[in-house]
Amino acid sequence: MKKLIDNQGSLRYGLYDEPIDCVNHEDYILKTPMGLILPDGVKKFRAKQFIFLGIMGPEVMLGMGVVDLNYLANAFLYVYDRKTGDLTETKRMMRPANVRIAPYPDQLISRAKSEDFHIEMAAGRISAKSGDISVDAELEPITTSPLRLASRVGYRGWTYTQKTTPIRLSGEIVCKSRAIRISSPDYMALTDWTAGYMRWETFWNWAATAQMLPDGRPFGLNLSWGINETGFTENAFWLNGRMTKVDTVNFLFNRHDLSDKWHITSHDGKVDLAFSPQARREEKLNLLILASNFVQLMGEFEGQLISDEGESLDIRGCPGWVEDHYSRW
């Protein structure tokens, strides 16, 4: 499929089996709830895009992301040492002119650059450097079909998200002068590409992982609730290249202490996982039009999954992420 938005300025909601070459959000006819067409200058500042890349393996987990709100942007890069518990992180608020997320979700073209910080993703190459961290890696051609979903948000908005996990890679991370090889199968990656006209005030919980199972099969998982709210879910797991779609999920956790164990279950019984947090990164902002209460936890999953083929999959010591995020943007 060449473009998400058609010649009438609309889109089809739901899951897509075929690739979306271009998420041409600027061609969408955005209206107020009462049906007035918003001018392009206003519509531009309602559009939002972000991309997250995660890498995980036995020694470290790495996260990097670029967020473009069109009136403000930010980027981050961090390394979590799973053996020592150290978290090394750099993040920057930027002008939108300093970032770019191309509207081609399969190509992962993204950039964030300032005087002492840069992230660049293009043609499967990942390059990043800031402070004590540098990354040079290459993603292998994707053999797993991503989850592609366009869902309605509020009365007039929408979100397109593309989740790809697991992804093989090779390369190197340098953190505090220590070089770590990050080649598959020991290390695997995942990506989250999202764009659209989302609610001004929203929230989500999220869980994800990518790894090679002890039996040699690649495994990935993406679970969420919150931002995709009107009938469709972005919940799925992948085993040896085959996706098992999952119904709605419930995130059970202690809101007074997010470091307690989390429990994630699905309505259809395919997911029953516990997550044990080991490290956290967080941010609280409360500005005039922008607010964020964000906690991302790194840790391990354990529990059971049931595939569409009826296989019961036992998960143990699987590294990954969960998030609790409130946003006004």
Backbone bond lengths (Angstrom), bond angles and torsions (degrees), N, CA, C in turn:
res aa  C-N    CA-C-N  psi(-1)  N-CA   C-N-CA  omega(-1)  CA-C   N-CA-C  phi
1 M - - - 1.462 - - 1.521 108.88 -
2 K 1.326 117.00 126.96 1.452 119.82 -172.85 1.526 112.79 -71.79
3 K 1.346 116.76 -48.95 1.458 120.50 -174.99 1.521 110.39 -135.53
4 L 1.341 115.21 148.19 1.461 119.66 178.48 1.524 110.91 -74.05
5 I 1.338 117.45 -43.78 1.458 121.79 -178.07 1.523 108.90 -89.41
6 D 1.331 116.83 129.26 1.457 120.61 -175.92 1.530 111.41 -85.51
7 N 1.330 115.88 -175.63 1.464 120.97 -176.85 1.523 113.31 -69.06
8 Q 1.322 117.92 -14.79 1.462 121.57 176.66 1.527 112.42 -93.90
9 G 1.344 117.04 5.73 1.459 120.21 179.45 1.508 113.72 76.20
10 S 1.327 118.02 24.79 1.461 122.77 -178.46 1.525 109.94 -125.94
11 L 1.332 116.33 177.50 1.460 121.08 177.44 1.514 109.56 -145.32
12 R 1.321 115.60 162.92 1.459 122.13 175.57 1.519 108.96 -95.89
13 Y 1.321 116.68 126.08 1.456 120.71 176.97 1.519 110.73 -81.09
14 G 1.319 115.80 150.24 1.452 120.59 175.69 1.513 112.46 125.61
15 L 1.308 115.31 -171.68 1.455 122.84 -179.79 1.519 110.30 -83.27
16 Y 1.331 115.46 144.80 1.464 121.73 179.81 1.527 109.19 -118.18
17 D 1.332 116.22 126.35 1.456 120.32 174.96 1.523 111.66 -81.77
18 E 1.320 116.70 -31.51 1.465 120.84 -177.34 1.522 110.79 -93.43
19 P 1.328 117.87 153.41 1.468 120.78 178.89 1.527 111.83 -63.96
20 I 1.327 115.18 147.79 1.458 122.80 172.44 1.521 106.37 -101.69
21 D 1.321 116.78 110.75 1.461 119.39 -176.89 1.523 111.89 -65.81
22 C 1.342 116.97 -39.67 1.467 120.48 -174.03 1.527 109.98 -144.25
23 V 1.326 116.14 125.13 1.470 121.52 173.55 1.531 106.48 -92.92
24 N 1.316 115.03 85.64 1.463 123.43 -172.52 1.537 110.97 -85.82
25 H 1.329 115.78 65.15 1.465 120.50 -172.52 1.522 112.98 -61.03
26 E 1.339 117.80 -26.42 1.458 120.05 -178.25 1.531 111.85 -67.46
27 D 1.344 118.63 -17.20 1.467 121.81 178.45 1.527 112.72 -86.59
28 Y 1.321 117.31 -4.77 1.464 120.87 179.19 1.530 109.93 -73.08
29 I 1.320 116.43 137.14 1.466 120.99 176.26 1.523 107.63 -87.83
30 L 1.324 115.80 100.33 1.460 121.59 -177.26 1.522 109.40 -91.72
31 K 1.338 115.71 127.36 1.459 121.66 -178.44 1.528 110.68 -121.15
32 T 1.319 115.33 159.05 1.451 120.93 170.55 1.529 108.53 -71.23
33 P 1.339 118.60 166.12 1.465 119.20 176.17 1.521 113.90 -56.58
34 M 1.326 117.74 -24.77 1.461 121.12 179.32 1.520 113.09 -92.59
35 G 1.342 117.68 6.00 1.443 120.87 170.94 1.510 116.56 95.72
36 L 1.328 118.86 7.93 1.457 121.22 177.65 1.522 109.85 -83.09
37 I 1.323 116.85 131.69 1.460 121.02 179.90 1.523 109.58 -73.97
38 L 1.327 116.06 128.17 1.461 120.21 178.83 1.525 110.03 -79.20
39 P 1.327 117.66 136.85 1.471 120.00 177.56 1.521 110.75 -65.84
40 D 1.336 115.24 157.34 1.459 120.45 -175.51 1.526 112.36 -57.36
41 G 1.337 117.05 -37.30 1.459 119.83 -178.81 1.513 113.03 -63.72
42 V 1.338 116.42 -34.88 1.472 120.78 177.05 1.523 109.84 -78.31
43 K 1.327 116.21 -42.39 1.465 120.83 -177.73 1.528 111.28 -59.55
44 K 1.324 116.82 -38.11 1.461 120.75 -178.38 1.519 111.63 -55.39
45 F 1.337 116.85 -41.59 1.458 120.04 -176.10 1.527 112.99 -82.61
46 R 1.321 116.75 -1.08 1.456 120.28 172.84 1.529 111.99 -93.03
47 A 1.332 116.21 -16.86 1.466 120.48 -178.22 1.522 110.75 -79.41
48 K 1.329 116.26 144.31 1.463 122.27 179.99 1.519 109.06 -138.42
49 Q 1.329 115.47 145.26 1.462 121.62 177.11 1.528 109.14 -141.11
50 F 1.317 116.28 145.42 1.467 119.05 169.62 1.522 109.87 -153.37
51 I 1.325 113.84 157.10 1.461 121.39 177.11 1.520 108.35 -139.07
52 F 1.331 115.64 136.68 1.465 122.03 177.49 1.520 108.33 -127.37
53 L 1.326 115.58 135.13 1.460 122.71 173.58 1.514 108.20 -120.51
54 G 1.317 116.42 127.49 1.453 121.33 176.51 1.511 111.39 -120.74
55 I 1.317 116.43 140.32 1.466 123.09 176.98 1.519 107.45 -128.89
56 M 1.326 116.45 134.74 1.469 118.21 -178.69 1.512 110.53 -144.22
57 G 1.337 113.85 149.87 1.449 121.15 -179.66 1.518 110.05 -167.21
58 P 1.320 117.95 -167.49 1.472 120.66 -172.54 1.524 114.37 -67.82
59 E 1.339 118.19 -28.60 1.466 119.50 -176.02 1.511 113.92 -101.01
60 V 1.336 117.25 -42.67 1.455 119.78 -174.69 1.525 110.91 -138.72
61 M 1.345 114.20 161.38 1.457 123.38 166.81 1.522 107.14 -123.17
62 L 1.314 115.96 137.82 1.465 121.06 179.22 1.517 109.56 -123.52
63 G 1.330 116.27 140.00 1.450 121.63 173.98 1.511 110.24 -131.33
64 M 1.329 116.41 139.22 1.457 120.46 172.77 1.520 108.15 -143.47
65 G 1.333 115.35 147.56 1.448 118.53 -177.74 1.512 111.99 -154.37
66 V 1.320 115.07 154.50 1.460 123.46 175.22 1.518 107.28 -130.95
67 V 1.338 116.59 130.55 1.458 123.00 -178.51 1.518 108.37 -125.45
68 D 1.329 117.14 126.66 1.466 122.32 -179.60 1.529 108.46 -122.79
69 L 1.345 116.36 110.49 1.459 122.11 177.53 1.519 112.30 -97.74
70 N 1.327 116.74 1.43 1.463 125.32 -179.17 1.529 113.76 74.29
71 Y 1.316 119.39 -27.32 1.460 120.58 170.99 1.530 111.30 -105.79
72 L 1.324 116.77 -11.59 1.460 123.71 179.45 1.518 107.33 -161.24
73 A 1.334 116.43 153.58 1.462 120.40 178.82 1.522 108.87 -140.98
74 N 1.301 115.65 158.98 1.462 119.39 171.74 1.521 109.67 -149.97
75 A 1.324 114.74 162.57 1.458 121.74 179.72 1.525 108.41 -147.17
76 F 1.327 116.18 154.55 1.465 120.28 179.92 1.523 109.65 -146.83
77 L 1.329 114.10 158.05 1.461 122.77 179.55 1.518 107.50 -151.21
78 Y 1.316 117.46 127.52 1.468 118.82 -179.77 1.523 111.01 -149.25
79 V 1.326 114.43 158.43 1.465 123.23 175.22 1.521 108.12 -131.22
80 Y 1.323 115.80 127.99 1.460 121.87 175.10 1.522 108.53 -108.95
81 D 1.335 116.52 120.89 1.458 123.04 177.79 1.525 108.30 -84.62
82 R 1.317 117.12 110.36 1.458 121.17 -175.35 1.518 113.12 -70.00
83 K 1.315 117.57 -20.62 1.468 120.36 -178.53 1.529 112.41 -87.66
84 T 1.336 116.96 -39.85 1.472 119.98 -177.93 1.521 112.90 -97.38
85 G 1.336 117.38 -18.68 1.455 120.91 -176.56 1.521 114.13 84.34
86 D 1.333 118.13 1.01 1.466 121.10 -179.51 1.533 111.11 -72.69
87 L 1.328 115.03 140.07 1.457 122.00 175.15 1.521 108.25 -120.84
88 T 1.326 116.70 120.06 1.464 123.39 178.68 1.511 107.84 -111.91
89 E 1.342 117.16 123.65 1.462 119.92 -171.17 1.522 111.20 -142.12
90 T 1.330 115.04 145.63 1.457 123.13 169.31 1.518 107.77 -133.27
91 K 1.324 117.56 137.02 1.467 121.39 175.57 1.517 108.80 -142.45
92 R 1.325 115.41 150.65 1.453 121.43 -175.83 1.526 110.68 -140.50
93 M 1.334 116.52 134.30 1.450 121.84 163.69 1.519 107.16 -84.09
94 M 1.328 117.78 138.97 1.450 121.53 -173.72 1.523 110.93 -139.06
95 R 1.327 114.66 162.35 1.451 120.66 168.21 1.526 108.68 -74.13
96 P 1.333 118.24 145.88 1.465 119.70 178.80 1.529 113.78 -55.31
97 A 1.322 117.12 -28.38 1.463 119.79 178.71 1.524 112.30 -64.39
98 N 1.331 117.80 -18.37 1.463 121.94 -178.17 1.521 113.58 -89.68
99 V 1.340 117.20 -1.53 1.464 119.77 -179.48 1.527 109.40 -129.52
100 R 1.314 114.39 157.46 1.464 120.80 174.64 1.513 108.78 -150.16
101 I 1.325 115.84 132.06 1.458 122.66 169.31 1.521 105.83 -125.32
102 A 1.319 117.06 108.65 1.459 120.90 -178.40 1.525 109.71 -68.98
103 P 1.342 118.15 148.97 1.470 121.32 -174.59 1.522 114.36 -80.55
104 Y 1.342 116.92 31.71 1.462 121.71 -176.27 1.535 108.92 -119.84
105 P 1.333 118.44 90.00 1.469 120.31 -171.05 1.514 115.20 -61.58
106 D 1.326 118.18 -27.68 1.466 119.30 179.71 1.522 112.87 -77.69
107 Q 1.332 117.01 -17.18 1.457 120.10 -175.99 1.529 113.56 -96.99
108 L 1.323 117.90 -16.75 1.470 122.49 176.70 1.533 112.49 51.74
109 I 1.314 115.82 49.18 1.454 120.24 177.84 1.524 108.64 -91.12
110 S 1.316 115.86 116.71 1.463 120.46 -174.52 1.513 109.40 -153.55
111 R 1.349 114.73 149.77 1.462 119.07 -179.74 1.526 109.65 -152.34
112 A 1.321 115.45 143.08 1.467 122.66 169.02 1.521 106.86 -142.68
113 K 1.329 115.86 128.87 1.460 117.70 -173.41 1.519 110.55 -147.51
114 S 1.320 114.28 131.84 1.456 122.08 168.82 1.529 107.37 -138.18
115 E 1.309 117.25 -172.02 1.460 120.16 -173.43 1.518 113.22 -59.78
116 D 1.321 117.78 -37.55 1.466 120.99 -175.14 1.523 112.71 -123.92
117 F 1.329 117.46 22.56 1.467 120.95 -174.43 1.521 108.30 -151.99
118 H 1.332 116.77 132.36 1.461 117.52 171.27 1.525 111.03 -151.76
119 I 1.318 114.32 142.69 1.458 124.01 170.68 1.516 106.64 -131.05
120 E 1.313 116.48 134.04 1.459 119.42 175.62 1.517 109.66 -143.44
121 M 1.335 115.66 129.16 1.454 122.89 175.24 1.518 107.22 -124.98
122 A 1.313 117.48 127.68 1.462 121.57 179.20 1.515 109.68 -165.49
123 A 1.339 115.64 133.23 1.468 122.14 175.89 1.530 112.46 52.52
124 G 1.336 115.45 37.61 1.455 120.25 178.61 1.511 115.17 81.77
125 R 1.330 118.51 -4.48 1.461 122.11 177.98 1.517 110.02 -92.34
126 I 1.321 115.65 136.28 1.465 122.62 178.85 1.516 108.10 -119.81
127 S 1.314 115.90 122.25 1.462 121.26 178.59 1.523 108.15 -134.03
128 A 1.316 116.54 131.63 1.464 120.56 179.55 1.518 109.46 -154.33
129 K 1.328 114.73 148.60 1.463 119.81 177.59 1.521 109.34 -158.42
130 S 1.311 115.08 132.44 1.454 121.67 173.40 1.516 108.96 -170.11
131 G 1.320 116.17 133.86 1.450 119.96 178.06 1.510 112.44 55.62
132 D 1.329 115.83 -123.38 1.463 121.66 -177.49 1.527 114.01 -89.50
133 I 1.342 117.74 7.23 1.458 120.66 -173.87 1.525 110.33 -120.11
134 S 1.320 115.85 136.35 1.458 121.13 166.78 1.526 108.29 -139.97
135 V 1.340 115.39 147.73 1.463 122.21 -176.44 1.512 109.01 -135.28
136 D 1.322 115.49 134.02 1.460 122.05 172.91 1.525 106.73 -139.76
137 A 1.331 116.89 108.14 1.456 119.68 -173.48 1.521 110.25 -146.80
138 E 1.323 115.19 162.66 1.455 121.44 177.86 1.522 108.87 -133.60
139 L 1.338 115.43 127.66 1.452 121.05 175.82 1.521 109.34 -83.33
140 E 1.324 116.49 135.49 1.453 120.15 176.60 1.533 109.91 -76.46
141 P 1.337 118.40 159.50 1.467 120.58 176.48 1.520 110.84 -52.74
142 I 1.329 115.68 135.83 1.461 120.87 -174.05 1.527 110.16 -75.44
143 T 1.317 115.95 128.03 1.461 121.92 179.73 1.530 111.82 -107.04
144 T 1.326 117.71 -8.98 1.460 122.76 177.47 1.519 109.31 -100.08
145 S 1.322 117.45 132.66 1.456 119.98 177.26 1.524 109.66 -71.28
146 P 1.340 118.87 122.96 1.464 120.18 -178.83 1.527 111.69 -66.54
147 L 1.328 115.07 162.39 1.454 120.75 167.49 1.526 107.27 -86.06
148 R 1.335 116.04 120.47 1.465 122.41 179.91 1.519 108.12 -117.44
149 L 1.325 116.58 122.94 1.462 120.20 -173.80 1.517 111.15 -141.44
150 A 1.339 115.95 129.25 1.463 122.24 169.26 1.522 107.33 -112.72
151 S 1.322 116.40 122.02 1.453 120.01 -177.00 1.521 110.67 -129.11
152 R 1.289 114.50 148.26 1.463 120.96 177.85 1.525 109.61 -71.70
153 V 1.331 116.13 140.29 1.464 122.28 178.94 1.518 107.59 -128.12
154 G 1.348 116.43 119.44 1.451 118.84 -176.64 1.524 110.40 63.64
155 Y 1.337 116.90 -152.96 1.458 121.01 -175.24 1.528 112.43 -85.60
156 R 1.333 117.93 -35.89 1.461 120.63 -175.32 1.530 114.22 -122.06
157 G 1.327 118.66 -13.28 1.455 120.38 -173.70 1.519 113.32 -89.58
158 W 1.326 115.92 179.25 1.459 121.88 178.07 1.529 109.51 -160.00
159 T 1.315 114.69 162.37 1.459 122.79 175.06 1.524 109.13 -133.44
160 Y 1.318 116.54 134.08 1.465 120.83 168.10 1.524 107.30 -111.10
161 T 1.324 116.05 127.70 1.462 120.39 178.30 1.518 109.62 -130.69
162 Q 1.337 115.13 145.10 1.463 121.41 178.60 1.520 108.21 -132.55
163 K 1.331 115.91 116.53 1.460 122.83 -178.42 1.526 108.79 -109.01
164 T 1.317 115.87 125.37 1.462 120.99 -178.44 1.518 109.16 -126.05
165 T 1.327 116.24 117.34 1.457 122.19 -179.75 1.525 108.70 -162.47
166 P 1.337 118.95 139.68 1.457 128.58 -4.97 1.531 110.74 -88.76
167 I 1.329 115.28 160.86 1.460 122.14 178.01 1.532 107.93 -126.99
168 R 1.313 116.59 129.23 1.465 120.58 174.65 1.527 109.69 -75.52
169 L 1.317 116.26 152.36 1.463 120.46 -179.28 1.517 110.50 -156.21
170 S 1.314 114.85 170.99 1.462 121.72 171.92 1.519 107.51 -148.38
171 G 1.325 116.07 152.73 1.456 119.24 179.30 1.501 112.04 153.65
172 E 1.331 114.64 -155.13 1.460 120.03 -174.19 1.523 110.18 -149.14
173 I 1.316 114.47 140.32 1.467 123.24 169.46 1.521 107.42 -112.83
174 V 1.322 116.20 134.42 1.462 121.06 171.78 1.518 107.31 -115.97
175 C 1.318 116.18 121.87 1.460 121.71 -179.80 1.525 108.74 -132.57
176 K 1.325 115.67 117.97 1.468 121.65 -179.10 1.533 110.30 54.18
177 S 1.321 115.94 46.71 1.468 125.17 177.17 1.521 113.92 70.85
178 R 1.315 118.02 2.82 1.456 121.16 176.77 1.523 109.33 -97.37
179 A 1.317 117.69 125.67 1.460 122.96 -179.79 1.529 109.75 -95.38
180 I 1.336 115.83 130.48 1.464 121.66 179.97 1.519 108.55 -124.74
181 R 1.325 117.56 121.20 1.448 121.29 173.49 1.527 109.48 -74.20
182 I 1.330 116.30 137.31 1.460 119.90 -174.48 1.532 110.93 -126.51
183 S 1.303 116.10 48.85 1.464 120.29 -177.82 1.528 111.06 -89.14
184 S 1.344 115.51 144.15 1.463 121.15 173.77 1.535 109.09 -72.06
185 P 1.341 118.82 149.79 1.462 126.10 14.74 1.524 115.53 -88.45
186 D 1.330 118.85 -5.63 1.464 119.28 -178.07 1.528 112.03 -66.01
187 Y 1.319 116.21 -36.13 1.464 121.43 179.30 1.524 109.89 -116.24
188 M 1.334 115.71 140.36 1.457 122.41 177.56 1.530 108.24 -134.34
189 A 1.336 115.72 161.51 1.462 121.22 -176.46 1.524 110.22 -127.37
190 L 1.333 114.37 164.63 1.461 122.23 172.07 1.518 108.95 -144.98
191 T 1.328 116.17 157.05 1.458 120.83 177.34 1.523 110.21 -134.25
192 D 1.327 114.15 149.47 1.464 123.65 176.93 1.527 106.79 -130.58
193 W 1.337 116.68 111.17 1.468 122.91 -179.80 1.519 107.69 -114.70
194 T 1.345 118.01 122.50 1.466 121.48 -174.36 1.522 110.09 -140.27
195 A 1.329 116.17 139.76 1.460 121.64 177.38 1.525 109.16 -153.15
196 G 1.341 115.80 157.61 1.459 119.05 174.87 1.509 113.23 150.04
197 Y 1.330 114.57 -165.83 1.462 123.07 178.28 1.521 107.14 -111.24
198 M 1.321 114.79 88.52 1.461 121.72 -172.39 1.526 110.51 -90.41
199 R 1.304 115.29 168.32 1.458 119.81 176.61 1.533 110.08 -59.60
200 W 1.326 115.36 144.83 1.456 120.18 175.66 1.534 110.59 -62.29
201 E 1.326 116.66 -35.54 1.459 121.84 177.79 1.518 108.12 -123.64
202 T 1.330 116.43 124.18 1.452 119.36 -175.04 1.527 109.88 -152.30
203 F 1.326 115.89 178.33 1.462 121.64 175.80 1.523 107.80 -152.54
204 W 1.332 114.83 164.19 1.461 119.22 168.02 1.523 110.39 -159.92
205 N 1.327 113.58 155.12 1.462 122.63 162.06 1.521 106.72 -114.35
206 W 1.320 114.96 148.42 1.468 119.62 -172.72 1.521 108.76 -148.49
207 A 1.333 115.79 145.35 1.458 122.13 174.63 1.518 108.47 -140.52
208 A 1.334 116.76 139.03 1.463 119.39 -177.44 1.522 110.44 -157.80
209 T 1.334 114.10 153.86 1.457 120.55 175.57 1.525 109.41 -160.48
210 A 1.323 115.07 165.42 1.463 123.17 173.06 1.520 106.77 -154.61
211 Q 1.313 117.18 129.07 1.463 120.00 178.37 1.520 110.65 -164.35
212 M 1.323 115.28 168.94 1.462 121.98 172.81 1.524 106.95 -97.09
213 L 1.326 116.54 123.72 1.454 120.31 -179.90 1.536 110.47 -71.05
214 P 1.328 117.36 160.15 1.465 120.04 179.68 1.524 114.00 -56.59
215 D 1.341 117.61 -25.95 1.463 119.68 179.66 1.529 112.75 -86.47
216 G 1.352 117.25 5.03 1.453 121.06 175.16 1.515 115.61 91.93
217 R 1.329 117.74 3.71 1.459 120.14 179.42 1.533 110.60 -93.91
218 P 1.341 118.04 134.26 1.468 120.18 176.60 1.523 110.78 -71.94
219 F 1.339 114.79 142.19 1.470 121.57 -174.33 1.522 109.73 -137.79
220 G 1.307 116.78 136.71 1.456 122.11 175.20 1.516 110.42 -143.67
221 L 1.341 115.83 157.69 1.460 120.61 -176.41 1.516 109.74 -149.49
222 N 1.339 116.24 141.87 1.464 122.46 172.79 1.524 108.39 -142.48
223 L 1.331 116.09 122.02 1.464 122.08 179.37 1.524 108.49 -133.30
224 S 1.340 116.16 143.29 1.455 119.12 -177.41 1.521 110.11 -158.82
225 W 1.323 115.21 154.16 1.467 120.26 162.63 1.520 107.91 -144.90
226 G 1.339 115.55 152.97 1.461 119.61 177.25 1.509 112.66 123.51
227 I 1.305 117.75 -79.92 1.465 120.21 -167.41 1.523 112.63 -72.58
228 N 1.321 118.44 -35.49 1.465 121.81 173.16 1.523 107.51 -93.63
229 E 1.324 114.97 104.33 1.462 118.45 -160.00 1.526 114.47 -122.84
230 T 1.327 119.52 0.87 1.468 119.45 -170.75 1.522 112.06 -121.76
231 G 1.318 116.70 61.20 1.451 120.78 168.98 1.505 116.79 103.23
232 F 1.334 118.08 -35.72 1.456 121.38 -179.35 1.526 109.84 -100.75
233 T 1.335 115.89 153.45 1.459 119.56 177.01 1.527 109.77 -124.74
234 E 1.326 114.97 156.40 1.465 121.41 174.96 1.523 110.37 -103.38
235 N 1.324 116.51 29.73 1.456 121.94 -174.82 1.524 110.98 -94.60
236 A 1.334 115.28 127.26 1.465 120.13 -179.17 1.516 109.42 -167.47
237 F 1.342 115.71 161.15 1.462 119.83 165.29 1.522 108.11 -137.36
238 W 1.326 114.88 156.23 1.461 122.49 -174.51 1.528 109.08 -122.11
239 L 1.313 115.82 132.11 1.455 121.59 178.34 1.517 108.48 -131.91
240 N 1.333 115.37 116.48 1.456 121.71 179.41 1.533 111.87 54.76
241 G 1.345 115.23 39.53 1.454 121.16 176.47 1.515 115.93 87.69
242 R 1.321 119.13 -8.11 1.459 122.89 -179.30 1.520 110.07 -102.06
243 M 1.330 116.90 132.12 1.458 121.63 -178.71 1.523 111.02 -93.46
244 T 1.336 115.35 133.02 1.452 121.99 169.10 1.523 107.89 -106.70
245 K 1.325 117.03 114.68 1.465 121.30 179.13 1.520 109.04 -75.83
246 V 1.339 115.87 141.10 1.457 122.70 -175.20 1.526 109.20 -120.43
247 D 1.321 115.97 143.73 1.471 122.40 178.00 1.541 110.00 -73.63
248 T 1.300 116.98 -168.00 1.463 121.69 179.25 1.526 111.13 -58.19
249 V 1.334 115.35 147.89 1.458 120.95 -178.70 1.524 110.17 -121.74
250 N 1.319 113.96 158.23 1.461 121.76 179.01 1.523 108.21 -121.44
251 F 1.326 116.64 126.08 1.453 122.83 176.18 1.521 108.20 -99.90
252 L 1.311 116.94 115.07 1.454 122.24 178.24 1.520 108.43 -108.73
253 F 1.344 116.09 120.44 1.460 120.16 -179.21 1.515 109.33 -156.17
254 N 1.310 115.66 163.43 1.461 122.91 -178.76 1.521 108.86 -84.29
255 R 1.312 117.84 106.59 1.465 121.03 -177.81 1.527 112.35 -66.52
256 H 1.307 117.58 -19.85 1.464 121.26 178.49 1.530 112.50 -85.00
257 D 1.336 115.69 -17.75 1.462 120.54 179.80 1.522 108.21 -152.85
258 L 1.336 116.09 93.13 1.465 120.15 -175.91 1.522 113.12 -69.18
259 S 1.342 116.97 -11.14 1.463 119.65 178.45 1.523 112.66 -79.11
260 D 1.337 117.43 -8.57 1.460 119.95 172.08 1.526 110.02 -68.05
261 K 1.308 116.44 163.28 1.464 121.39 -178.94 1.531 110.43 -64.06
262 W 1.338 115.64 137.00 1.451 122.57 174.89 1.527 109.78 -95.63
263 H 1.339 115.86 154.87 1.457 121.27 175.95 1.529 107.79 -131.09
264 I 1.323 117.85 127.27 1.457 123.02 -176.29 1.519 108.16 -125.02
265 T 1.329 116.44 121.47 1.460 121.62 179.81 1.527 109.18 -130.30
266 S 1.328 115.98 156.67 1.461 120.42 177.40 1.519 110.22 -113.55
267 H 1.337 114.87 152.70 1.461 121.00 -178.10 1.524 111.67 -62.38
268 D 1.340 117.44 -32.01 1.464 120.36 -177.43 1.527 113.30 -87.54
269 G 1.334 117.97 1.87 1.458 121.55 176.55 1.517 114.93 80.40
270 K 1.335 118.43 5.95 1.464 120.40 -178.54 1.524 112.95 -80.50
271 V 1.330 117.13 -17.21 1.464 121.12 -176.62 1.523 109.78 -127.26
272 D 1.309 116.17 127.77 1.464 122.83 172.42 1.527 106.55 -146.33
273 L 1.343 116.15 91.01 1.449 122.07 -171.94 1.531 110.99 -124.80
274 A 1.311 114.52 147.41 1.465 122.22 167.97 1.524 107.89 -112.38
275 F 1.324 115.62 145.57 1.463 121.03 177.54 1.515 108.35 -125.86
276 S 1.337 115.99 126.73 1.464 122.17 179.19 1.522 109.09 -106.18
277 P 1.347 118.24 107.32 1.476 120.65 -179.92 1.518 111.89 -66.60
278 Q 1.336 115.40 143.61 1.460 121.77 177.70 1.523 112.75 -125.30
279 A 1.341 117.15 -24.02 1.465 121.29 178.72 1.522 107.89 -153.88
280 R 1.335 116.53 162.84 1.453 120.06 -178.28 1.520 110.71 -146.92
281 R 1.324 113.65 149.85 1.450 121.00 167.88 1.526 106.29 -129.35
282 E 1.321 115.74 143.76 1.458 118.39 -173.16 1.518 110.66 -150.54
283 E 1.326 114.56 162.71 1.460 120.53 179.15 1.521 108.45 -154.15
284 K 1.331 115.34 137.47 1.457 121.22 174.28 1.519 108.51 -127.76
285 L 1.324 115.85 122.16 1.455 123.04 175.47 1.520 108.20 -129.34
286 N 1.326 116.28 142.83 1.455 120.20 175.55 1.524 107.91 -145.17
287 L 1.345 115.14 83.42 1.449 121.94 -178.38 1.535 109.48 -103.70
288 L 1.316 116.41 -174.54 1.453 119.87 -172.90 1.524 112.67 -59.67
289 I 1.348 117.07 -52.47 1.464 120.22 -179.68 1.523 112.12 -113.00
290 L 1.312 117.33 -5.67 1.458 122.38 -174.11 1.517 110.48 -122.83
291 A 1.319 116.19 131.56 1.466 120.66 175.70 1.520 108.56 -145.50
292 S 1.324 115.51 147.32 1.454 120.03 178.50 1.525 109.29 -151.29
293 N 1.303 115.51 130.52 1.463 122.51 170.67 1.522 105.76 -124.32
294 F 1.327 115.54 97.30 1.460 122.44 -165.47 1.514 109.92 -123.40
295 V 1.330 116.03 128.98 1.466 121.84 173.15 1.525 107.90 -133.63
296 Q 1.317 116.00 122.59 1.466 122.10 174.46 1.519 107.40 -116.29
297 L 1.323 115.51 125.84 1.458 122.13 -176.37 1.522 110.29 -111.18
298 M 1.322 115.41 138.02 1.454 121.92 172.98 1.515 108.89 -108.17
299 G 1.331 116.45 140.39 1.453 119.51 -177.84 1.506 111.24 -178.10
300 E 1.343 116.55 -147.12 1.465 121.06 -175.24 1.527 110.77 -133.54
301 F 1.333 114.30 142.55 1.465 121.87 174.60 1.523 109.89 -97.83
302 E 1.328 113.30 149.18 1.459 120.19 167.98 1.521 108.22 -149.22
303 G 1.322 116.40 153.22 1.452 119.94 -179.84 1.514 111.80 142.56
304 Q 1.349 115.14 -155.16 1.459 120.57 -174.93 1.526 110.88 -128.27
305 L 1.331 114.44 144.76 1.451 123.45 171.74 1.524 108.22 -127.80
306 I 1.337 117.40 148.54 1.460 121.76 177.64 1.521 107.52 -121.99
307 S 1.327 116.77 120.14 1.463 121.77 -177.22 1.529 110.68 -80.09
308 D 1.335 115.42 169.61 1.460 120.24 176.81 1.522 111.96 -62.09
309 E 1.331 116.80 -25.17 1.472 120.72 178.36 1.521 112.45 -82.65
310 G 1.350 116.91 -1.34 1.455 121.06 178.59 1.510 114.70 89.87
311 E 1.347 117.73 5.10 1.454 119.93 178.77 1.526 110.78 -75.19
312 S 1.315 116.79 132.47 1.462 122.16 174.15 1.523 108.24 -91.73
313 L 1.321 115.63 117.62 1.454 121.85 -174.14 1.522 109.39 -104.88
314 D 1.313 116.36 122.48 1.467 122.20 -179.28 1.527 108.80 -93.16
315 I 1.329 116.60 119.10 1.465 122.63 -178.09 1.528 108.71 -105.26
316 R 1.349 115.43 128.57 1.461 120.23 179.34 1.522 109.51 -141.73
317 G 1.333 117.36 133.00 1.457 122.36 174.62 1.508 114.25 58.68
318 C 1.321 117.09 34.75 1.460 121.80 -175.44 1.533 109.96 -90.68
319 P 1.339 119.42 115.32 1.465 120.39 -177.71 1.527 111.50 -70.92
320 G 1.333 116.38 147.51 1.456 119.68 179.00 1.512 111.61 -179.88
321 W 1.333 114.55 -167.17 1.464 122.33 -174.70 1.523 111.41 -126.16
322 V 1.328 115.70 151.39 1.463 122.62 158.99 1.530 107.57 -132.41
323 E 1.334 115.94 157.69 1.455 121.62 179.81 1.519 110.74 -136.61
324 D 1.326 114.24 149.66 1.458 122.88 165.74 1.521 105.97 -128.69
325 H 1.334 117.49 118.60 1.460 119.90 -168.70 1.531 110.28 -142.13
326 Y 1.325 115.48 123.12 1.473 123.09 167.21 1.506 107.68 -108.13
327 S 1.347 116.60 136.52 1.456 119.45 -178.15 1.520 110.47 -139.62
328 R 1.325 115.23 136.86 1.470 122.36 166.17 1.513 105.72 -123.84
329 W 1.341 116.15 110.00 1.467 119.33 -170.26 1.506 113.44 -143.29
